[in-house]
Amino acid sequence: MLDGKKIAVVLPAYNAEKTLRATVAELPECVDFRILVDDGSSDQTASLGRGMGLDVYVHDRRSEEHTSELQSLRH
């Protein structure tokens, strides 16, 4: 929370298993909601995100139309 307002960070991701931990570690403590939108990764991005306590949304297949970014705006 910052100045009485809740903060959400959305992380669109595709095959981010190797970099996800470092990225999440950089999020400031004021972040209330951490949301991962997996755009059809073939690695363990989604399960790693769940294990890290992120709210995870997964697309079954990769979209060239920025679906993960659009979905993140709906949440």
Accessible surface in RSA format (square Angstrom, percent):
REM  Atomic radii and reference values for relative SASA: ProtOr
REM  Chains: A
REM  Algorithm: Lee & Richards
REM  Probe-radius: 1.40
REM  Slices: 20
REM RES _ NUM      All-atoms   Total-Side   Main-Chain    Non-polar    All polar
REM                ABS   REL    ABS   REL    ABS   REL    ABS   REL    ABS   REL
RES MET A   1   107.16  55.5  79.88  52.9  27.29  65.0  53.35  45.4  53.82  71.3
RES LEU A   2    99.49  55.4  96.24  68.9   3.25   8.2  97.52  68.5   1.97   5.3
RES ASP A   3   134.65  94.3  95.92  95.5  38.73  91.6  39.02  91.8  95.64  95.4
RES GLY A   4    64.40  79.4   0.00   N/A  64.40  79.4  29.14  80.0  35.27  79.0
RES LYS A   5   143.36  69.9 139.37  85.5   3.98   9.5  91.64  82.5  51.72  55.1
RES LYS A   6   133.17  65.0 105.62  64.8  27.55  65.6  54.99  49.5  78.17  83.3
RES ILE A   7    50.59  28.8  48.72  36.3   1.87   4.5  50.59  36.4   0.00   0.0
RES ALA A   8    58.94  54.2  31.28  48.3  27.66  62.9  31.28  44.0  27.66  73.3
RES VAL A   9    35.18  23.2  32.35  29.3   2.83   6.8  35.18  30.6   0.00   0.0
RES VAL A  10    47.23  31.1  27.67  25.1  19.55  47.1  27.67  24.0  19.55  53.0
RES LEU A  11    23.51  13.1  22.61  16.2   0.90   2.3  23.51  16.5   0.00   0.0
RES PRO A  12    61.62  44.9  38.44  35.0  23.17  84.2  38.94  32.1  22.68 140.9
RES ALA A  13    10.96  10.1   3.19   4.9   7.78  17.7  10.07  14.2   0.89   2.4
RES TYR A  14    93.51  43.7  73.92  42.1  19.59  51.0  40.31  30.3  53.20  65.6
RES ASN A  15    61.31  42.3  39.09  37.8  22.22  53.5  17.95  43.2  43.37  41.9
RES ALA A  16    18.77  17.3  15.09  23.3   3.69   8.4  18.77  26.4   0.00   0.0
RES GLU A  17    68.19  39.2  60.72  45.9   7.47  17.8  14.11  27.3  54.08  44.2
RES LYS A  18   201.04  98.1 164.33 100.8  36.71  87.4 114.47 103.0  86.57  92.2
RES THR A  19    81.24  57.8  79.99  81.1   1.24   3.0  68.24  91.7  13.00  19.7
RES LEU A  20     4.84   2.7   4.18   3.0   0.66   1.7   4.84   3.4   0.00   0.0
RES ARG A  21   147.13  61.8 143.42  73.1   3.71   8.8  59.83  81.8  87.30  52.9
RES ALA A  22    67.90  62.4  57.94  89.4   9.96  22.7  65.61  92.4   2.29   6.1
RES THR A  23    59.21  42.1  52.84  53.6   6.37  15.2  38.01  51.1  21.20  32.0
RES VAL A  24    12.50   8.2   7.89   7.1   4.62  11.1   7.89   6.9   4.62  12.5
RES ALA A  25    81.50  74.9  44.53  68.7  36.96  84.1  55.88  78.7  25.62  67.9
RES GLU A  26   144.80  83.1 120.12  90.9  24.68  58.8  43.66  84.4 101.15  82.6
RES LEU A  27    35.84  20.0  20.71  14.8  15.12  38.0  20.93  14.7  14.91  40.1
RES PRO A  28    78.92  57.5  65.17  59.4  13.76  50.0  75.54  62.4   3.38  21.0
RES GLU A  29   181.49 104.2 146.65 110.9  34.83  82.9  67.87 131.3 113.61  92.8
RES CYS A  30    36.83  27.9  28.76  32.1   8.07  19.0  19.46  49.3  17.37  18.7
RES VAL A  31    19.69  13.0   2.26   2.0  17.43  42.0   2.26   2.0  17.43  47.3
RES ASP A  32    59.44  41.6  27.38  27.3  32.06  75.8  11.19  26.3  48.25  48.1
RES PHE A  33    88.74  44.4  86.70  53.7   2.04   5.3  88.74  53.8   0.00   0.0
RES ARG A  34    77.42  32.5  71.84  36.6   5.59  13.3  12.88  17.6  64.54  39.1
RES ILE A  35    13.70   7.8  13.70  10.2   0.00   0.0  13.70   9.9   0.00   0.0
RES LEU A  36     0.00   0.0   0.00   0.0   0.00   0.0   0.00   0.0   0.00   0.0
RES VAL A  37     0.00   0.0   0.00   0.0   0.00   0.0   0.00   0.0   0.00   0.0
RES ASP A  38     2.89   2.0   2.89   2.9   0.00   0.0   0.10   0.2   2.79   2.8
RES ASP A  39     4.33   3.0   4.33   4.3   0.00   0.0   1.38   3.3   2.95   2.9
RES GLY A  40    16.87  20.8   0.00   N/A  16.87  20.8   3.09   8.5  13.78  30.9
RES SER A  41    24.11  20.4   0.41   0.6  23.70  54.6   0.41   0.9  23.70  33.2
RES SER A  42   102.63  86.7  64.06  85.5  38.58  88.9  52.37 111.5  50.26  70.4
RES ASP A  43    43.62  30.6  23.73  23.6  19.89  47.0  25.27  59.5  18.36  18.3
RES GLN A  44   103.96  58.1 102.01  74.5   1.95   4.7  35.26  75.0  68.70  52.1
RES THR A  45     0.00   0.0   0.00   0.0   0.00   0.0   0.00   0.0   0.00   0.0
RES ALA A  46    15.52  14.3  14.86  22.9   0.66   1.5  14.86  20.9   0.66   1.8
RES SER A  47    56.40  47.7  45.67  60.9  10.73  24.7  41.25  87.8  15.14  21.2
RES LEU A  48    31.51  17.5  25.50  18.2   6.02  15.1  31.37  22.0   0.14   0.4
RES GLY A  49     0.00   0.0   0.00   N/A   0.00   0.0   0.00   0.0   0.00   0.0
RES ARG A  50   133.00  55.8 116.25  59.3  16.75  39.9  56.38  77.0  76.62  46.4
RES GLY A  51    70.87  87.4   0.00   N/A  70.87  87.4  36.77 100.9  34.10  76.4
RES MET A  52    37.77  19.6  17.33  11.5  20.44  48.7  26.53  22.6  11.24  14.9
RES GLY A  53    55.86  68.9   0.00   N/A  55.86  68.9  32.40  88.9  23.46  52.5
RES LEU A  54     9.55   5.3   0.00   0.0   9.55  24.0   0.02   0.0   9.53  25.7
RES ASP A  55    73.45  51.5  68.62  68.3   4.83  11.4  14.18  33.4  59.28  59.1
RES VAL A  56    27.91  18.4   0.68   0.6  27.23  65.6   0.68   0.6  27.23  73.9
RES TYR A  57    76.11  35.5  72.23  41.1   3.88  10.1  42.33  31.8  33.78  41.6
RES VAL A  58    69.50  45.7  39.15  35.4  30.35  73.1  39.15  34.0  30.35  82.3
RES HIS A  59    29.32  16.0  25.01  17.4   4.31  11.0  26.96  27.8   2.36   2.7
RES ASP A  60   148.23 103.8 110.96 110.4  37.27  88.1  37.72  88.8 110.51 110.2
RES ARG A  61   186.86  78.5 180.67  92.1   6.19  14.7  69.16  94.5 117.69  71.3
RES ARG A  62   105.88  44.5  88.50  45.1  17.38  41.4  21.90  29.9  83.98  50.9
RES SER A  63    21.96  18.6  15.02  20.0   6.94  16.0  12.60  26.8   9.37  13.1
RES GLU A  64   144.57  83.0 119.95  90.7  24.61  58.6  64.37 124.5  80.20  65.5
RES GLU A  65   137.21  78.8 126.94  96.0  10.27  24.5  46.34  89.6  90.87  74.2
RES HIS A  66   119.66  65.4 116.79  81.2   2.86   7.3  82.09  84.6  37.56  43.7
RES THR A  67    42.11  29.9  41.89  42.5   0.22   0.5  30.57  41.1  11.54  17.4
RES SER A  68     3.66   3.1   3.66   4.9   0.00   0.0   0.00   0.0   3.66   5.1
RES GLU A  69    71.31  40.9  70.68  53.5   0.63   1.5  39.36  76.1  31.95  26.1
RES LEU A  70    97.97  54.6  95.53  68.3   2.44   6.1  95.60  67.1   2.37   6.4
RES GLN A  71    28.41  15.9  28.41  20.8   0.00   0.0   3.32   7.1  25.09  19.0
RES SER A  72    10.37   8.8   6.52   8.7   3.84   8.9   0.08   0.2  10.29  14.4
RES LEU A  73   148.90  82.9 117.37  84.0  31.53  79.3 120.71  84.8  28.19  75.9
RES ARG A  74   173.37  72.8 134.86  68.7  38.51  91.7  71.57  97.8 101.80  61.7
RES HIS A  75   101.97  55.7  46.96  32.6  55.01 140.7  47.88  49.3  54.09  62.9
END  Absolute sums over single chains surface
CHAIN  1 A     5131.9       3975.9       1155.9       2669.0       2462.9
END  Absolute sums over all chains
TOTAL          5131.9       3975.9       1155.9       2669.0       2462.9
